[in-house]
């Protein structure tokens, strides 16, 4: 029995109706406490129990990609652990990698509250957080002191533009964050696709993005893998331009996709805390409404690159079938966030168990053999 789905989620979502952002903050505090195993004996007892329940180790799920070893393909998406305060706990929850951030060079409070909403009828969330975080220097100090604790899985760092930085100075802003953090992350992500920072998505334009990537690579002596995270709302032509830039600047890959500004097909008519419709509320939609479009983008990138550029697929993953769909479309790795909130901590193990079943049914020996399988079979 999954106690989260049977008892905890109904209690928090339906009876208590806990504010999503408050609940997120309490969860992060708890995970931060659990990650301090050397300071709290009780935490050092709980962590092995979590690992026994939530982790699944199988050689068929392992991959070596862009110089990093991934114990399994399921990662935590950016946005949950913005400041890296719980970096040490993610391996114990079954994840094969975790992405911290989004972090900006300047600390910033983000957008006015309320700014995070659940849409249960759609198995979705609407957020307009606005990159609230303590800043790159604070994250660097924290990770430098805890680096030894979480290196059993790769840790990515998602970089965003500070709101106070003009768009014409965006490249320098990303550069300043990267310079502080470059030795502390295993890979880095240039986030130019959040809809919640004014003008940010304009940085997906080829000229603007080129300036950012060129400056980052000039500082990247250690050749850390660098990704770009794109919006699902881009045209095919714009995505093709980004693919070209990824090749030019020797990026490690592309993350597809961020949240969507589309409101098509939503069942939710009114968001209770505001009394307004989703169409009237600013922000990006994550979760199930994003699933099909993000998979389409993954498939397009795989086809355009013939599988030569690794893809991290994210958007609407709630089940092993959702994960498998993205992998056979071309994603080497996948990430969860909204699905994790709705389905609970057991989702990672369930997905991994389901992926192993799909591998067996398909006569495959490793998850790497499944990447792009759907596209290959149609070639």
N, C-alpha and C positions, 0 to 999 in steps of 0.2 A: 504493500500500500504506500502511495506517495502522500505523506502527511502534508506536504506543501500544498498540493492541489486539492486535497480533501478538506483541510482545515485552515492552514495558515493564509493562503491566498483569499478564500472567501471571507475570512475574518477581516483582513486588512482592506480588501477592495470593496466589499459589500456592506459589512456591518459597521466597522469602525470608520470606513471611508477615509483612510489615512491619506493626507496630502502626499502625492508622489515624490515631491522633492524632499520633504521632511523624512519620508521613509527611506529614500536613497541616502540621505546624510547619516541616518542611524545605522544603516547597513554598512556604509563605508567605515564608520567609527568602530563597529564590531569587527570588521575584517582587519582594520588597522591593529586592533588589540590582539587578534588571533595571529597576526603576522609577527608579533613581538615575542617569539617563542623563548628567547633567552631571558626575557624580563619577567614573564608570567608563567610559572610552572603549569597552571591549568591549561593555558593555551598549548603548551608542548604536549599535553595529553590529548587535547581535542584534535589537533592536526592529524595525527596518525589515524584517528577514527574517521575523519573526513576523507582521507586518502583511501581507506579501505572501502568506504561506501561509494565514493564518487569517481575514483580513478580507474582507468582501464589501460593496462599495458599490453600491447601486442605488436610484434615486429612488423606485421603487415600494414600497420598504420603509420609507421615511421617514414620520414622523408628527409633528405638533405637538399635544401634549396638555398640558392644564393649564399652558399658558405655556412649556413646555419642548420643545426640538427633539430628537427621538430618531432617530438615523441608521438604526436597525433595531429590531425589537420584542423582541429576545432580550437579557435582562439576567442578571446574576449575582445569585442570591438571597442574602439576609442569612445570616450564619453562617460564611461562608468567611473573609472579611477582617474579623474582629471589631473590630480596632483601627485599621483604615484604613492599615495599613503598606504595602499594595501598591496604593493607589488609582491610582497613575500607570500601572500596567501593563494594566489591564483594557481600555482601548481597543485596545491592540496585540493582544489575544487575540480580537478580533472582536465584543466585546459592544457593544450599543447603549446600555446603561446599567449601573450597578452599585450595589448596596445594601450599605453598610458596617454593621457591628454584628453582633449586638445589643450596644449599649453601655448601661451603667448609670451613674448619677451617681457612685456609690461604686465604686472598683475592687474586684474580687472574684475569688477563685481558681476559682470554680465548684465542681462536685460532685467527690467523690472518684473517682480513677481505679481501674479502667478505666471509661470513660464514652462510648466511641464504638466501634461494632461494625459490620462489614460482614455482610450477609446475601446472599451471591452467588446462592443458589438463587432468591431472590425479587427480585434486582436492587434491593436495598433497603439502607438503613442504619438502625441504631437508635442514637439519641444521647440522652444525659442530661447534656450539658455543663454546664448551669446558668449560662448567661450569664457565662462566664469572660472577663474583659476588664480593660483597664488603667484604665477610668473615663473619664467624659466630658471632664474637664479635659485628660487626656493626649491624647485624640483631637483635641480642639480645638487644642492646641498644635501637633500634628503637621500637621493639615490647613491651619492658618494659614500654616505655613512652606512648604507644597508646593502651594498652591491653583492656581498657574498651570500645573501639570504635567498635570492630568487633566480639564480642563474641556472636552475635545472630546466628552465624553458626559456626560449628567446623572448626578450622584452623589446617591444617597439615603442617609439615615442612619436606622437602625432603633433605636428607643429602648425599653428595658426597665426594669422596676422592680428596684432593688437588693434583694438578699435580706434585708439587715438592716433595711430600711424596712418598718414595719408596713403592712398593707393599707389601714388608714384614712388613712395619710399618702402613699398611692401617687401621688395627683395632684401633690403638691408635688415628689415625687421625679422624675417625668417632666418637670415644669416646670423644675426646676433643670438637668436635662440639656439641655433644649431651649434654655434661655437661654444656655448656654455655646456651643451648636453652631448656633444658628439662622442665622447668617450664612455658615456653611461648607458646608451641604448644599443641594442643589437641591430636594429634597423630603424629608419626614420620615414615619416610620411608627411608630404607637403599637402596640407588640407586647404584646398582652394574651392571647396564645394559646399560648405555649410551655407544655408540660406539665412542665417541669423546674425551675420555681421554685414553691415551695409557695404555693398559693392564687392564683397569677397568673391562671388562667383564670376565677376568680370576678369579675375586673375586666371581663369581657365583659358582665356584668349591666348593664342599661340605666342604673341609678342610679349605679353605680360609674364606668362609662365616661363618663357625662355630666360628672361632676366633673373627670375628666382632660381631656376635650376642651374644656370651657369655660375651664379655666385656661390651656391651651396657646394657644387662640385669642385670649385676652386679651393674650398676649405677642407675638402673631404680626403685628406691624405691617407687615412686608414681604409678608404674605399668601403665605408659602411653602406649597406644596401639602402637606397633611397627609392621610395614609392611616391606616386601622386594619387590622391583620392579624388574621384570625379563624381559629379552629380548624375542622377539617373535621367534628368530632364534635358540633357544635351542632345543636339541633333547628331545623326550619324557622321556628318561631315566634321563637326567639332570633335567628336571622339577620335575620328581618323587623324585629325591634326595632333591630338595629344599622343596618340600612338607613335606618330612620326617623331615628336619631341622625345618620347621615352627612348626611342632608338638613338637619336642624335646625342642625348646626354647620358646614355648608358645607364638608364634607370634599372633598378632591380625588377620593377613590375608596376602594376596598376591595381588599385583597390576600387572595386566596383560593387556597390555604390554607396554614396551618402544618402541622406533623407531626401524625400521628394516634396516639391511644392504643389504637386497635383492633388486635387481633392476628388478625382473621378471615382465613382462607385462606392463611396463611403456610406455605410448604413447609419452611422451616428448622425442624428439630426441636431442635437443640442449638447454642448459641453456644459455639464452641471455647474462647475465653479464660476463660469462667466455668464451662463445663460445665452450664449451665442452659438451659432453654427460653426462647424469646422471651417467652412468657406470664409467666415468673417474673421477668423483668427490667424494671425501671422505665425509662421514657424514651419518646420519640416515634419513630414509624416514618416514614421518608421513602422516596421512590423509587416504583417501579412499583405497589406495593400501594395507594398513595394516588391514583393517576391518575384512576380512574373517579369516586371521591367528590369530588375537587377540581373536576372538570369539572361534576359535578352541581350543586355549590354555585355555580359561575360561571354556569351556565345559569339557576339560580333567581334570582340577583341581577339578571341581565340582564332576565329576564321581569318581575320585580317592579318594576323601575325603568324599563322600556321603553328600556333602553340609555342612560339619562341620567346614570348614575354610572359613571365609568371603573373597569375591573377589571384588576388585574394577576394573571394566573393562574400558579400554581406548584404543582407536585406531579406527579411521575412522568413528566416529559418526557424521552424518550430519542431521539426521532426526529422528522422533519418531520411525520409523521402525527399524533403526539402533540401537537405544537405547533399544527397546523392545527385539530385537534379542539377545543382550548381557545379558539382565536381565533374560530371560527365559533359557539362556544357563548356568546361574549360578552366574551372577554378582549382588551383593546386591546394589552396587553403581556404577555409571559411571562417567567418566570425559571427558571433551571436551577441545580442544585447536585449532587444525587446522580447525575443523568444525566451530568453533566460529569465526575464522578469515574470512572464506569464506562466511558463512551464516549471520554473523552479530549478534548484541546483542539480537535480538528477538528469536534466536535459542533456548534459555533455555525455554522460555515460550511455544514455539511451541512444544518442546519435551515433556514438562510436560502435556500440553493439549492432545497431542497424546497418552501419556501413560495412562491418565485417560480414554480415549476412548477404548484403548486396554483392560483395566481392566473391563470396562463395557461389552464389547463384550465377554470376557472370563468368565464372571460371578464371578469376584473376588472382594473382598472388600478392599484390600490394596495391595500396591506394594510389600510388603514382601511376600505375597502369590504367586506372580508371579516368584520369584527367583528360578531358576532351573526347571521351569514348563515343559520345553521341555524334559529335561532329566528324570524327574519324570514320565512323560506320557509314556515314552518308557521302564520304568523299569518293 
